[in-house]
């Protein structure tokens, strides 16, 4: 099962041009939003960690 690679921050609704942060439920946030939330997901309370990059097809 692959990660859903969402292309927008859930809080700022901005495109993710830089590395994103995700929780175990794949909630996705940009780095500035994750930092402002102290790397805690507001949806589930889980830790926001750096999302892995995917090789280009």
N, C-alpha and C positions, 0 to 999 in steps of 0.2 A: 504494500500500500504506500503510495507516494504522498508527500506533503502537497497540500493545495497551496500553490505559490500565488497568493493574492497580490494584486498590483497597487493597492491603495491602503493608506493608513486608516484604521477604523475610527480614530479620534479626530484627526485633522482633515480627513477625506482628501488628502493630497497624494499625487502619484509617488510611488516609492522608487526614487532614482538612486538611492544609496542603500546600503545593507539595512535590512529590516530586523525587528525583534518579534518573536512569536512565543506563545505559551504552548503547553502540551495539547490544547484544544485548537491550535493554529489561529488563534486571534492574532492579528497582525498590526503592528504599530511602527511608525518611523522612529528613528533614534531620538530626536528631540522630545517626542511625546513619551517614549519609554523612560527617558531620563526624568521628565517632569513627574512621572508616576512612580519613580524610584524602582523601576523594573518589576512592578507588580501589576498583573493583569486586572483591570477593573471589572472584567466580566466574571472571572472564576477565582481570582485571588492567587493564581499561579505565577511562577517566576517567568519573566520575559527574558529570553536568551537570543543570541544572534542566530538568525535564520541561515541555514547552510545555503551556499550558492549551487546552482544547477548548471552543468555544462551546456553550452549552446548546442542546438541540434544541427 
